[in-house]
Amino acid sequence: MPSTEKINIVREIKEEFEGINGLVLADFKGLSVPEQEELRKKVFKEGGNARVIKNTFLSKAFEGSKIADLDAHLINNTIVFTSKSDILGLLKVISAFSKNHEKFILKGGFLDGKTFDREGILAMAMLPSRKELLAQITGGMNSMIGGFVGLLNGIMTKFLGTLEAIEKKKGE
């Protein structure tokens, strides 16, 4: 029979998972404390959260939730990364960190209602983040507006040139 404390921990984890855009599981065994802190700071800067959770608690928290098929990844040490805003930005940070730290191993994740393995997570990390997409859209709009202003400027210049030519002709 599970204790009240364990039931409360599982309930707290379930509440934390409500409203997230996705989560990523990783094995952090062998990382030093400063390396873990560096990762946590980068994740927090991207609007994400990093939390070490026992696999048994995670398994119980996944039961009856939209997060499914991750029990196979619940082995060894597990750190859970979640995001309620830009999951792709978080994936980029985690992916870059895993490339620079061999001991940090991505296990899998859950994004947009689908379960992904390590390769799927790395592939998703290559997609442009929300910030990058907004920057591309803004750049495209600025380019279009700049082109339109240039076109109007050209029309005005020709119009003024025509008026000057007419004025000169009348003055002769």
C-alpha positions in Angstrom: 0.0 0.0 0.0 1.6 3.3 -1.1 2.1 5.9 1.6 0.3 9.3 1.6 3.6 11.0 0.9 4.2 8.9 -2.3 0.6 9.5 -3.4 1.1 13.3 -3.0 4.4 13.2 -4.9 2.7 11.4 -7.9 -0.2 13.9 -7.7 2.2 16.8 -7.7 4.0 15.4 -10.8 0.7 14.9 -12.6 -0.2 18.5 -11.9 3.2 19.7 -13.1 2.6 17.8 -16.4 -0.7 19.5 -17.0 -0.5 22.2 -19.6 3.0 21.3 -20.9 3.9 21.4 -24.6 6.2 18.4 -24.2 8.7 16.6 -22.1 12.1 15.0 -22.6 13.7 12.3 -20.5 17.4 12.0 -20.2 20.0 10.0 -18.2 22.4 12.3 -16.4 24.5 9.7 -14.6 28.2 10.8 -14.6 27.5 14.5 -14.9 29.2 16.7 -12.3 27.1 19.0 -10.2 28.5 22.1 -12.0 27.6 20.5 -15.3 24.0 19.8 -14.0 23.7 23.4 -12.8 24.9 24.7 -16.1 22.2 22.6 -17.9 19.5 23.7 -15.5 20.4 27.4 -16.0 20.2 27.0 -19.8 16.9 25.2 -19.6 15.4 27.7 -17.3 16.6 30.5 -19.6 14.6 28.9 -22.4 11.5 28.8 -20.2 11.8 25.2 -19.3 12.1 23.2 -16.2 14.4 20.4 -15.2 13.6 17.9 -12.4 15.0 14.6 -11.3 12.2 12.2 -10.6 12.2 8.6 -9.6 11.2 6.2 -12.4 8.5 4.6 -10.3 6.9 8.0 -9.6 7.1 8.9 -13.3 5.5 5.6 -14.3 2.6 6.2 -11.9 2.2 9.8 -13.1 2.0 8.7 -16.7 -0.9 6.3 -15.9 -4.2 7.7 -17.1 -2.6 10.8 -18.7 -2.1 11.9 -22.3 1.6 11.0 -21.9 2.0 7.4 -23.1 4.5 4.8 -24.1 7.5 6.2 -22.2 7.8 3.4 -19.6 10.5 1.8 -21.8 12.6 4.8 -21.3 12.3 4.8 -17.5 15.6 3.1 -16.7 18.7 4.3 -14.8 18.7 7.9 -13.6 16.1 10.1 -15.1 15.9 13.9 -15.4 12.7 15.3 -16.9 12.7 18.5 -18.9 9.3 20.2 -19.5 8.2 23.3 -21.2 4.9 25.2 -21.1 6.1 27.6 -23.8 8.7 26.9 -26.5 9.5 23.2 -26.5 11.6 23.5 -29.7 13.9 26.0 -28.0 14.2 23.7 -25.0 15.1 20.8 -27.4 17.8 22.8 -29.0 19.4 23.5 -25.6 19.2 19.9 -24.5 20.4 18.6 -27.9 23.4 20.9 -27.9 24.3 20.0 -24.3 24.1 16.3 -25.2 26.6 16.8 -28.1 29.1 18.4 -25.8 28.7 15.9 -22.8 28.9 12.2 -23.6 27.6 11.2 -20.2 24.4 13.0 -20.8 22.1 10.7 -22.8 18.7 11.6 -24.2 16.2 8.7 -23.7 13.1 9.9 -25.4 10.2 12.4 -25.1 6.6 13.3 -25.7 5.7 16.2 -28.0 2.4 17.1 -29.5 0.7 13.9 -28.5 3.4 11.6 -29.9 6.2 9.7 -28.3 9.7 10.0 -29.7 12.9 8.1 -29.1 16.4 9.6 -28.9 16.7 10.0 -32.7 13.3 11.6 -32.9 14.1 14.1 -30.2 17.4 15.1 -32.0 15.5 15.4 -35.3 12.9 17.7 -33.7 15.7 19.8 -32.2 16.8 20.6 -35.8 13.5 22.4 -36.5 13.4 26.1 -36.1 12.2 27.3 -32.7 9.3 29.7 -32.2 11.7 32.6 -31.8 13.5 31.7 -35.1 10.3 31.4 -37.0 9.1 34.8 -35.7 12.4 36.3 -36.7 12.0 34.8 -40.2 8.5 36.1 -40.5 9.5 39.6 -39.3 12.4 39.7 -41.7 10.2 38.7 -44.6 7.6 41.4 -43.7 10.4 44.0 -43.4 11.7 43.0 -46.8 8.2 43.3 -48.3 7.6 46.7 -46.7 11.0 48.0 -47.7 10.3 46.9 -51.3 6.9 48.7 -51.2 8.5 51.9 -49.8 11.1 51.7 -52.5 8.4 51.3 -55.2 6.5 54.3 -53.9 9.7 56.3 -53.7 10.4 55.5 -57.3 6.9 56.6 -58.4 7.2 59.8 -56.5 10.6 60.5 -58.0 9.4 60.0 -61.6 6.3 62.1 -60.8 8.5 65.0 -59.5 10.8 64.6 -62.5 7.9 64.8 -64.8 6.6 68.0 -63.1 10.0 69.6 -63.3 10.2 68.8 -67.0 6.8 70.3 -67.6 7.8 73.4 -65.6 11.0 73.8 -67.6 9.1 73.4 -70.9 6.6 76.1 -69.9 9.4 78.4 -68.8 11.1 78.3 -72.2 
